[in-house]
């Protein structure tokens, strides 16, 4: 497969790029992150690319490979779950600060972690994302060094972003930092830490959510058009937040406000836009952040065995995957910066059932891509035989055939500019 991925263009054109920005950070003389004609943020070649540079890219790229940690990270008292991966401890939780809890997309726990890490001096900076200053429908990478900056970057951003674009800068400056980003971004950091001693020493925490996939920049434009608003007249675009789940809010420069509920905004066939997540997301075996120190998905309210999205005070589920993550949760809980409540692992199956197909069908999807002659992300150590046992052979055969058909139709293809 390496010969098929001999260039950045090959990774992008085969639909494997996750848009994390790490390659453009480390090889900044050769690559730059730009928005493509498909509305994806992708590395574009801007100068000569040496073979050594491409070898580095293949080593770190989460579109080429990601590896689940050894399940021993869960510890003797933890759980090595066939679906949910290594779990040391698990809680229902929310930020102790009511303003953080309200502003954030869910319970504000990732924001609370970031604030705690800075204010206790555990790190010098938080690397995350925030709404772009230039275009409120886009998202920029953010280096935060103060409480207010971390809070400003709260709320979910569902469009393209390159949160790791500043990694090299922080490493060169000798900063100790935490990364709050998507599971695939965490995968890129873990790949880097295997080959770069500075990354291992200076990137002290990786915190993530459960990811539903990354939509293109076309989705916000289409939502604005639905309200009769041109993109250049949008002054604010929030995907979620200011409540839980919070409204999807489009605000014009004249102050007009258009709100949609969570049910209306995301994958609702009644509305004329689609959540067009990238092909790499459709193939993902780790949208739940098995490689992170802490994963923090929504702690949805359940009714009759199904999650509902009525407005309520925000709640997360927080999963400690490593000893470092467990120690962090205990410290933030003890300080009062976060409220911790009991939660049982079994509740995840129904609460986040949308993640089950990815976890049990990824072997079939990978095989389908390879049979179609396309390169595919290698998901190493993600328990493929247990996935097949849980999902069933017929289900994986169906996933294999479906992936084969999509690739033969060219559904994985992306423009490189």
Buried (B, 14 or more C-beta within 10 A) or exposed (E): EEEBBEBBBBBBBBBBBBBBBBBBBBBBEBBBBBBBEBBBBBBBBEEEBEEEBBEBBBBBBBBBBBBBBEBEBBBEEBBBBBBBBBBBBBBBBBBBBEEBBBBBBBBBBBBBBBBBBBEEEBBBBBBBBBBBEEBBBBBBBBBBBEBEBBBBBBBBBBBBBBBBBBBBBBBEEEBBBBBBBBBBBBBBBBBBBEEBEBBBEBBBBBBBBBBBBBBBBBBBBBBBEBBEBEBEBBBBBBBBBEBBBBBBBBBBEEEEEBBBBBEBBBBBEEBEBBBBBBBBBBBBBBBBBBBBBBBBBBBBBEEEEEBEBEEEEBBBBBBBBBBBBBEBBEBBBEEEBBBBEEBEBEBBBBBBEEBBEBBBBBBBBBBBBBBBEBBBBBBEEBBBEBBBEBBBEEBBBBBBBBBBEBBBEEEBBBEBE
